[in-house]
């Protein structure tokens, strides 16, 4: 009897493991885009920004963001960025940390709520204030900041270590001190570690950000500002759009 019960218990454990790892409950959720950093899935889409930011990077280590595409399904906000130099080209030239740019999200589409200023754009913002520019509200009212970074890791235990390059995103929400200093749960991803959410190729970089991280449910209109890291404080580094999150079926 004991042997029979033991065998039944083992079978239940095996079934539980299968259900978790490869069964219905453990199957990866379907996504509208296969995140691989390739532009193929976006070829029929119109970019939100054409030649976003500066037309030419000021320094060799900077990225010139050529096009930015955005789309969504009911779970993710997807983005594809075409950058020059390409990420493999940059990584082949040098191993260093850096930043491509930032997305800022005003999820309630209201410049009167959210950020009162943004540290990274203060120089240009102060210039606009001094000139009493009619569009100074473009820099106000954001609740979230998504940083797009690059970097590398080295296995220090390897006698002949080879740097492993990566790109990442990091979402932060506005804190009480008017700084984007509060981490958002599940708001981080790094290539090589979270390959379903962020990747790069010679074409560019591609990412999927869970909409729940932005507290966006259903159809919603939000303002988005993109800041290219090439030159903070210069007008050419900023791009704006109003994006409507669509309710669509996943393919």
N, C-alpha and C positions, 0 to 999 in steps of 0.2 A: 504493500500500500504506500509506504514512504517513497519507494522508487517511482511509483506512478505519479504521486503528487509532485515530486521533484522534477520529473520530465515535463509535467503540465506547466509548472512555474517557469521553467526554462523556455518553453514554447511561447508563453505570454511575454516574457522579456524580449525575445527575438522579434515578435510581432510588434511590440511597442517601439523597438528600435527602428524597424523597417518603416513604421508609420511616421516616425519623427524625421528620419533621414531621407527616405525615398518614396514614401507614400503620399497620400493626398494632402495631409497636413504639412508635410515637409517640402512639397514641390515649390521651387522658386516662382514668385508671382510674375505674370507676364507683363512686359513693359512695351510701350509703343515704339521705343528705339532700342536697338542693340548698341550698347555703349562700347565703342571700340576706337573712338577718335577719328573715324573716317567720315568724309563728307557725303558719301553715297546716299544715305537715308534722307539727306537734306536737299538734294539736288533740285527738287520741285518746289522748295520753299523759298519765299522771299526773305532776305535778311532784314532784321529789325533795324540794324545799323549797317550802312555800307561805309567802310573805312572809318570805323569808330575811333575816336580819339585823334591823336596827331597823325599827320600824313607821313612823318618820318621820325624814327626814334633818335633821341639826342645822343645816346651813348651806345656802344656795341652790345652792352649787356642788357639793354632794354628791349621790350617787345613792342612791335607795331601791330595793333589789333586791326585787321583788315575788314572782317565781317563778323557780325554777331547774329545768330539765329536763336529764336525762342519758340517753344511749343509746350504743350502739356497734354496729359491725359487726366484721369480722375485721381491719380495718386502722386504723380511727379510733375515738376517743372523741368523741362529739358533745355539745355543750351549747348550750342556748338560755336566755338570761336576759331576763326582762321587767323593765325598769328605769323608774323615774320620777325626774326628768323623762325623756321620751324623748330619745334621742341627737340626732335632728334638732332638737328643741326647744332642747336645751342648746347645740348648735353654733350655732343661730341667735341665741342670746342673747349668747354670748361665745366667743372663741377662746382656749383655754388648755390646758395640759397637766393631767393628773389621773389618778386611778386609781378603778376601779369596785370592785375587790376582788381576792381571791386564792383560788385552790384549792390545798389541800395534799393530797398523795397519799402514803398509806402502802401501798406496793405489795405488801408481804409480810404485811400485816394483823397486825403485831406491834408494839405500843407500846414494847417493850423494845429495838428496834433503830431506827436513824434518829436524828432530831433529839432533842436533850435539852431544848431550849427554842426558841422562835421569837421573834425580836426584835420583830416587829410586835404580838405579843400579850402581851409581858412584863408589862404592868401588871395584866391580869386573871389571868395565870398566877401571879404573885406573891401576889395576893389569895387565890387558891385554895390555894396552898401554905400560906399563913399560917393558913387555916382548916382545913387538913388535909382538904380536900374529897375524898370518895371517888372522884370522877370526874376527878381531875387527869390521869390517863393519856390523856384525850381530847386533850390538847395535846402529846403526846409521840409520837415514832416515825415522823415523816414524812421521806420521801426526796426529794420533789420539790415545788417551788413554782411555780405558774402565775400570773403577774401579768396582770391585765386592765387595760390603760391606754388613755387617750385623749390626743390631741394634734393638732397641725396643722403643716403645712409652708407655706412662702411662697417663691415664685420671686423671688429678689432681683434678677434680671435684668429682670423685668417692671416697666415704669415705673408701672403701676397694679396692683400685686400683689393677688390675692384669696386669702386663706387657704384651704387645702384641709384639711379635718378628717379624722381617721382614728381607728380603734380598733385595738388590737393585743393579741396575747398573747406572753408571753415565759416560756419554761420554763427553770428552773434546778434543778440537782441539788445536794444537800447536799455541802459541801466539808469538808475536814479540820478547819477551824476552827469547825465547827458552824454555818456560815452557808450560805445558799443563794446561792452566789457562782460556781458553775461553769455556764457556758452549755451547753445540750444541743444537739448538731447537729440541724438541721431543727426545732428547738423554738420558732421564731419565726414570726409571720405578722402582716401588717398589711393592713387594708382599703385597696382602691385599688391594692395591690401584689400581694397574694396572695388574690384574690377567691374562689378555690375553697375557702379555708380559714377565712376570717373575713369577716363582713359585718354591716351593721346596717340597720334601717329604723325606721319609727315603732313597730313592734311590739316591737323589742328588738334584742339582739345574738345572733349565732349563730356557732359555731366548730366546727372539726374538728381535733383534735389527733392526730397519728399515734401509735398505740399503741406502736410500736417505740421512740418517745422515752421512754416509761415502762418499757421492757423488759418489756412485758406480752405474753405469748403464750398463746393458747388461753383456756379458762375459768379465771378467777382472781377471788378475792375481795380487795377492798382497801378500806381506810378512807379516807374523804374528808372533809376539813374545808373549809368555805367561810368566809372572813372578809370581811365587808362593810367597805369603807373608811370608811363613814360615821362610825364612832367606835370606834377601837381601844381596847381595855381595858374595854369594857362588854359585859356578858353577851349583850345582844341582838344583838351584831355577829357572833356565831358560830353556825354550823350544822354538824351532823355527820350522816354516814350511812355505812353499809356498802354498797358497790356491788359487784355480781357482774358481771364482764365476761362477756358471753355469746358463745358461738360460733354465729354466724348467717350466713346467706347474704346477700350484697348484693343489693338489688333493682334 
